[in-house]
Amino acid sequence: MRDKKAIPFFVLSFLFLTAFSVLIYTVNRGDSFDSRSKASILELPEEYKKADFNGDGKVSMVDFGLWLTYFRNFKSNGYGYKEIDAGSGTTCSLDSNGQAYCWGYNEYGQLGNGESGEDADRNMPVIVKQGAIPSSVTLTSIKAGGMHTCGLGGNGKAYCWGRNKNGQLGCGDNADSNTPVAVKPGVIPSTVKLTGISTGYIHSCGLGNDGRAYCWGSNYYGALGNGDNVDSNTPVAVKLGEIPSTVKLISINTGSYHTCGLGNNGQTYCWGQNTNGQLGNGNYETSNIPVAVKPGAIPSTVKLTSIRTGGFHTCGLGNDGRAYCWGFNGEGALGNGGNKNSNMPVAVEHDGVLSGITLTSIYAGVMHTCGLGDNGQAYCWGWNKNGQLGDGSNKNSNTPVVVKQGEISSTVKLKSINAEDVHTCGLGDNGQTYCWGHNGFGQLGNGGNTSSNTPVEVKQGEYLLHGDLNDDSRISMEDFRIWLDIYRKCKDQP
C-alpha cells in the first residue's frame, strides 16, 4: 500500500508533468520535450541564468526536473539544515549539501565569510567561504566556539577560522583568519582520520578513528590533556591518564577551559579546569591529564551515552533517558533543585515537566543546560538572564522548564538542540532553525538584535535556496510560473 503521506507529492508531480507537457507542446507547436530552446545555442542572458539550475547554459526540461526536486525537498525538509551549533555570540549551521553558514559576532572572523572587525557582525546567515577547504571536500560537522569555529571535512581533516591568539585554529601560527584554514596534523598519525571535532572557548579538540583525542590551543588549565600547561598551535595527543589502555574514546566535548571524553566502556573522563568540580572526580583540583568521573548519583546499572561540557559544568545523558550533571550550580545549571556546586554527578530533577519524558539528547551552555525529549519538545534549566531557557521569562530555574512554542509551528518537532554561552538553538524536523536568548550580536539570526525569551525563526539570509526564483524564502507554484516564463522567453529569442 502506498504511504498516504507520499500521495500528495505523487499527485502533484503527475499534475505538474501533465500540465507542463501540454504547455510545452503548445509553445513548441508539437516539438518534443527534448527540443532545446533557441537560446540554448546562444549565451544565456544574465536575467535568465537563475532558471538554469544545472549550469549548462541552457533552460531545459532537465532544469524543470531539478526544480521539481527542489520543490519536493523544500516541502519535506524546509531549508535542509542538518546540524546547528551555538557558540559565544555566534551560531553556525550545516546544510544537507555540506555548506556551512554562520551568523552573529564576527570581530575576529569567526563567521568565516571573509570579513572581520567591529562592524562585521551579521544578524542573518552568511556563507562560510571555501578558504583552505579543498573543493572536493564536503564538511560533515561544524562547531562554534568562543571566538572561533571549526568544521570537520569528509576527508577526516579539520578546518578552523576566527580568533587564533592561543593557537586554537591549529594551523601552526597564531594569526586570526576570517576564512577557513587547515588544521595541521601535529602529532596526529598520518594513518588517523578525525571522526569528531569540538571547540571550546580558546581551545579545540578532535577525536581520531584510533579512539584517541587530539587537542590544540590554550592549555593554561591543562585542557589539552597532554600533561603540561603550554599552549600549542598544532594538535597534541591527550595522554591516557586514568583512561585504561583498552578503552577507546567514542566522543569528545570541549567546555570553556575543560574537556571531556566518553569511553566505549560507558565511563566519562575529563581534564582541565576544575575549580567548580566540572571534572566530576570528587575534588576541585585542576588536572592536565584525564581523570575518571565518579558515579555520584548515576545508578550502577546506567551507562552514559553522551557527554556535554558547558562553561563551568558538565552533563551526561544516561541510557535510562535521564540527565546527570556536575560542576558549577550557582544559577541552577545542574537542574537538581539546588544551587550548590557538586564535584560528582547529581541527578537532574525528572519529576515535574519531565515526568514521563525520555530525554534523547542534552547540551550544556555557559551556565544553563537544555535537553530534548522524545516528544520533540525542548526543556531547559539554569541561568536565564537573557531568556536562554526559552520559557517566556527571564527568571533562573534550578529545575527543568518547558521551552515555549514561540515561532515554532505547532506541527514541527525539534530533532536536535544546542545551548552555548547565553543563547540556545534548536533544529526542527522541517529543516528550519529556531533560536532564543541573547541577541546583541545577531546570534538568533532573525534579522534583528533584540533578545527573545521564546524561540524565533532564523531567517534565510544567504542560504542558497535553489528553486526560489522570486526570493521570498520559499519554493512554490509562483516559482514554477517564473521558470516557465523564462523557458518560453528563451525559446522565442531570435
SEKOL-201511 format. One record per residue (C-alpha): residue in one letter; x, y, z. Coordinates in steps of 0.001 Angstrom, whole numbers, padded with zeros to 6 digits, always signed. Example, Ala and Ser with C-alpha at 12.3 -4.5 7.8 and 13.67 -1.06 7.14 Angstrom:
REM SEKOL-201511
A+012300-004500+007800S+013670-001060+007140
//
This chain:
REM SEKOL-201511
M+000000+000000+000000R+001333+003438-000892D+002202+005683+002045K-000609+008215+002322K+001903+010980+003041A+003534+010329-000317I+000299+010616-002312P+000152+014432-002434F+003663+014577-003863F+002886+011832-006371V-000290+013553-007494L+001360+016953-007543S+004274+015641-009593F+001894+013979-012036L-000171+017133-012410F+002938+019250-012868L+004309+016987-015575T+000973+016689-017330A+000313+020432-017273F+003862+021166-018311S+003617+018700-021201V+000554+020466-022584L+002115+023901-022165I+005386+022982-023807Y+003569+021140-026619T+001594+024298-027284V+004637+026543-027108N+006734+024250-029296R+003865+023549-031718G+004384+019842-031348D+008183+019756-030906S+009370+017068-028498F+010338+017754-024884D+013979+017167-025788S+013997+020071-028238R+016020+022826-026546S+015042+026479-026748K+016735+028585-029421A+018557+030348-026606S+020353+027116-025792I+022766+027654-028668L+023430+031242-027599E+024847+032713-024434L+022110+032703-021820P+021070+036258-020824E+022061+037150-017262E+018470+037571-016076Y+017623+034037-017230K+020563+032249-015604K+018661+031751-012372A+016458+029220-014198D+019492+027251-015409F+019861+025036-012356N+022403+022608-013771G+024644+025362-015122D+024856+024069-018689G+023954+027443-020215K+020511+026203-021249V+016983+026281-019870S+015512+022865-020493M+013419+020034-019123V+016478+018945-017155D+016193+022169-015187F+012482+021585-014665G+013268+018167-013227L+015743+019753-010832W+013225+022413-009819L+010664+019728-009051T+013241+018001-006828Y+013988+021259-005025F+010269+021831-004548R+009672+018397-003054N+012727+018628-000799F+011621+022032+000473K+008149+020729+001268S+009702+017814+003171N+012784+019389+004749G+012439+023155+004635Y+015832+024822+004285G+017525+021476+004834Y+019832+022298+007742K+021186+019091+009242E+023275+020492+012089I+023194+023578+014285D+025824+024715+016783A+025767+027737+019071G+028964+029483+020153S+029755+032554+022238G+027750+035166+020358T+027918+033137+017154T+025730+030430+015642C+026646+028138+012760S+024802+025542+010740L+025474+022979+008076D+023038+022143+005283S+022428+018783+003659N+024951+019641+000938G+027735+020292+003450Q+027652+024068+003005A+028335+025990+006205Y+026554+029165+007306C+027225+031349+010349W+025719+034462+011928G+026275+036697+014941Y+029523+038007+016426N+032305+038406+013854E+035020+040665+015252Y+037686+038010+014680G+036302+036438+011504Q+034518+033563+013239L+031702+033697+010665G+034214+032677+008002N+032757+034931+005314G+035956+036855+004624E+035036+039758+006890S+036041+040748+010427G+036059+043793+012683E+033732+045740+014948D+031142+046287+012202A+031267+042772+010737D+028535+041157+012862R+025643+039658+010903N+022098+039026+012181M+021222+036570+009426P+023117+033576+007990V+026124+034259+005743I+028002+031710+003661V+031288+030419+005044K+033876+030787+002293Q+035823+027834+000949G+039162+029146+002183A+041644+026275+002560I+038938+023617+002311P+039612+021674-000922S+036812+021985-003467S+036422+018209-003420V+035846+018156+000356T+032415+018440+001964L+032028+019408+005613T+030275+016787+007725S+030154+018699+011011I+030560+022254+012314K+031255+023576+015814A+031185+027189+017005G+033493+028028+019913G+034346+031080+021981M+035516+033302+019141H+036461+030680+016573T+034731+027996+014550C+035851+024613+013233G+034476+022223+010658L+035221+018560+010015G+035713+017505+006421G+034650+014260+004839N+038361+013620+004338G+038851+013262+008089K+040643+016594+008420A+039715+019722+010365Y+039416+023332+009192C+039065+026331+011516W+038584+030105+011322G+038325+033134+013619R+040346+034082+016704N+043754+032409+016963K+045610+034173+019780N+046178+030882+021593G+046592+028689+018518Q+043008+027402+018625L+042875+027268+014806G+045628+024633+014865C+047257+025905+011685G+050786+026288+013072D+050703+030031+013731N+048728+032484+015863A+047226+034737+013189D+043463+035244+013097S+041692+034178+009909N+038278+035201+008529T+038208+032227+006163P+038879+028530+006878V+042479+027383+007358A+043641+023783+007525V+044499+022305+010903K+047986+020854+010676P+048495+017182+011573G+050758+017953+014508V+051167+014640+016324I+048128+013049+014659P+049464+009938+012870S+049167+010027+009084T+047013+006890+009228V+044481+008504+011574K+041422+010398+010392L+039326+012622+012636T+035777+011425+013218G+034666+014218+015550I+035554+017786+016459S+034684+020181+019269T+035512+023814+020032G+035957+025305+023497Y+036353+028932+024430I+040010+029141+023360H+040916+025555+022503S+039777+022837+020109C+039853+019045+020113G+039376+016272+017612L+038619+012575+018005G+040601+010169+015850N+039394+006910+014370D+042007+005323+016619G+039843+006184+019629R+042309+008791+020862A+041860+012522+021404Y+043984+015332+019975C+043745+018962+021112W+045232+022371+020298G+045015+025961+021531S+045073+027303+025098N+046480+024961+027712Y+046600+027266+030726Y+044315+024962+032720G+045500+021750+031060A+042512+021491+028691L+044737+019909+026014G+045320+016954+028324N+048896+016309+027272G+050440+016589+030722D+051705+020162+030581N+050268+023675+030536V+051854+025084+027378D+049667+026385+024529S+050017+024615+021183N+049058+025870+017707T+049113+022340+016308P+047429+019192+017656V+048961+017372+020630A+047966+013943+021882V+045840+013671+025010K+047545+011348+027459L+045729+008303+028757G+045843+009449+032366E+043154+007393+034083I+041780+006086+030771P+042548+002327+030624S+044727+001375+027652T+041981-000970+026433V+039366+001812+026319K+038676+003824+023182L+037013+007229+023284I+033807+007399+021228S+033090+011113+021642I+034771+014297+022827N+033412+017621+024008T+035107+020874+024990G+033938+023358+027617S+035276+026823+028344Y+038518+025567+029897H+037999+021840+030301T+037461+018849+028056C+035666+015523+028480G+035592+012286+026532L+033239+009319+026674G+034792+005879+026569N+033385+002795+024889N+033037+001380+028407G+030370+003992+029242Q+032796+005816+031538T+033479+009545+031253Y+036938+011096+031551C+037663+014813+031929W+040664+017124+032134G+041410+020831+032525Q+039939+023421+034890N+038211+022007+037957T+037614+024964+040275N+033874+024230+040301G+034077+020444+040211Q+033409+020239+036463L+035791+017273+036100G+033480+015236+038345N+036210+013221+040027G+035295+014128+043603N+037689+017030+044146Y+038368+020535+042907E+041926+020098+041656T+042677+021090+038066S+044266+018292+036022N+046255+018369+032767I+045643+014676+032133P+042335+012739+032045V+040683+011739+035318A+037721+009417+035709V+034334+010915+036571K+032950+009267+039694P+029477+007673+039567G+027960+010039+042107A+024173+009812+041683I+024382+007769+038475P+022903+004315+039217S+025300+001390+038804T+023044-000054+036102V+023177+003149+033996K+025769+003943+031339L+026222+007412+029881T+025554+007560+026136S+026615+011167+025523I+028515+013893+027326R+028309+017688+027065T+030625+020270+028621G+029408+023761+029486G+031181+026852+030695F+031893+025535+034177H+029778+022416+034413T+029355+019106+032615C+026336+016918+031901G+025799+013406+030659L+022802+011554+029254G+022192+008086+030608N+020798+005092+028757D+017853+005457+031128G+016847+008677+029320R+017765+010827+032296A+020357+013563+032711Y+023168+013827+035253C+025269+016956+035803W+028210+018178+037895G+030224+021344+038438F+029028+024940+038903N+025451+025269+040109G+025175+028888+041225E+022449+029577+038648G+020871+026116+038776A+022591+024595+035701L+022775+021157+037376G+018968+021031+037457N+018716+019167+040754G+016606+021749+042546G+019510+023336+044418N+022260+025855+043804K+025242+024151+045394N+028233+023126+043288S+028973+019413+043023N+032236+017670+042143M+030372+014468+041340P+027286+013774+039202V+023872+014687+040588A+020559+013698+039027V+018611+016332+037126E+015095+016604+038571H+012947+014303+036433D+009617+014896+038103G+007568+017917+037129V+007745+018799+033417L+009997+015811+032633S+007651+013278+034188G+007050+010511+031640I+009579+012044+029227T+012666+010267+027948L+015500+012642+027105T+017150+011858+023774S+019914+014477+023879I+021398+017076+026192Y+023511+020184+025772A+025291+022440+028267G+025691+026206+027881V+027900+028504+029902M+025580+028374+032938H+022432+026727+031614T+021530+023313+030253C+018911+022050+027807G+017569+018643+026929L+015421+017312+024106G+012556+014971+024906D+011334+012027+022892N+008248+014142+022204G+010284+016664+020157Q+009968+019244+022935A+012892+021171+024459Y+013428+021644+028193C+015985+023970+029810W+017251+024919+033264G+019786+027249+034883W+020714+030853+034126N+018026+032822+032290K+019053+036485+032380N+018764+036765+028587G+015864+034365+028065Q+018086+031432+027101L+015710+028982+028812G+013010+029963+026307D+010140+029705+028762G+008871+033234+028193S+010526+034647+031310N+013960+035836+032399K+013902+034039+035711N+016534+031440+036603S+015320+027914+037274N+017190+025121+039078T+014784+022541+037683P+013738+021955+034049V+011168+024241+032414V+009372+023823+029082V+010621+025888+026147K+007609+027700+024722Q+006491+027246+021123G+007285+030840+020107E+007658+030955+016316I+007969+027183+016029S+004991+025863+014084S+002689+023608+016086T+003299+020832+013560V+007086+020986+013945K+009082+018780+016306L+012639+019637+017309K+015137+016952+016340S+018247+018487+017930I+019131+021259+020340N+022265+023226+021169A+022976+025508+024128E+026027+027741+024448D+027014+030908+026255V+023750+032873+026652H+021582+031666+023785T+020085+028386+022646C+019073+026984+019253G+017061+024051+018027L+016689+022339+014670G+013182+021410+013585D+012145+018348+011613N+011232+020805+008852G+014929+021695+008417Q+014343+025142+009912T+016400+026587+012758Y+014977+028391+015792C+016919+030313+018461W+016238+032138+021708G+018160+034119+024328H+020717+036894+023939N+020793+038603+020539G+023182+041529+020966F+025390+040257+018147G+022551+038940+015970Q+023219+035342+017023L+019497+034492+016910G+019636+035061+013148N+016194+036621+012813G+017378+039864+011250G+017319+041899+014457N+019330+042407+017620T+016628+042167+020254S+016917+039300+022713S+013993+036887+022943N+012858+034596+025755T+010879+032441+023325P+012047+030808+020060V+012344+032950+016928E+012841+031659+013403V+016251+032081+011800K+015847+033914+008500Q+017153+032656+005179G+019948+035205+004842E+022468+033937+002307Y+021172+030389+002449L+021208+029055-001118L+017607+028018-001613H+017798+026580-005119G+014478+026910-006934D+013391+030085-005113L+013174+032351-008163N+011271+035248-006591D+013419+035465-003433D+010558+035027-000978S+012420+032363+001057R+010176+029534-000136I+009582+027370-003188S+006052+027492-004565M+003899+027450-007705E+004875+031085-008235D+008471+029955-008805F+007240+027372-011315R+005381+030127-013185I+008546+032256-013289W+010593+029308-014554L+008069+028549-017287D+008006+032197-018332I+011800+032208-018662Y+011696+028977-020656R+009182+030475-023101K+011134+033717-023424C+014302+031784-024149K+012529+029848-026886D+011184+032986-028510Q+014599+034690-028637P+015921+035180-032148
//
